[in-house]
């Protein structure tokens, strides 16, 4: 059986056992093959994930937006249920503030601190990569 993926495959080459000669005058007709000698190709099976679309950045962003929206709804419900005034003390300051709003402000402040630390780390890594590129590039 001739394989199309064989690097030595030549579609114009005549197999030695084909019964055909390179010269048409000396060519003989090949003997008919019996049913046992005929090789049948196995039908190709589709991959397991053939009917599924691959994930994309837009799809993952859409899923993240939906999750974020649901979390936002839960946060709004939490804030509305915790509107009673509480006394907040920080160093020497004392303030009366709704508890839900205070929790929201502290969560946003924590997220900003985390973003600043992550951004600083990315800045350092980018600077290191530029130095390595200058040395080895």
LINTAHU-V347664 format. One line per field, one symbol per residue. ss: DSSP state (~ for helix, > for strand, _ for the rest). Layout:
BEGIN
ss=???
END
This chain:
BEGIN
ss=_______________________~~~______________________________~~~~~~~~~~~~~~~~~~~~~~~~~___>>>>>>__>>>>>>~~~~~~~~~~~~~~~~~~~~~~~~~~~~~~~~~~~~~~_
END
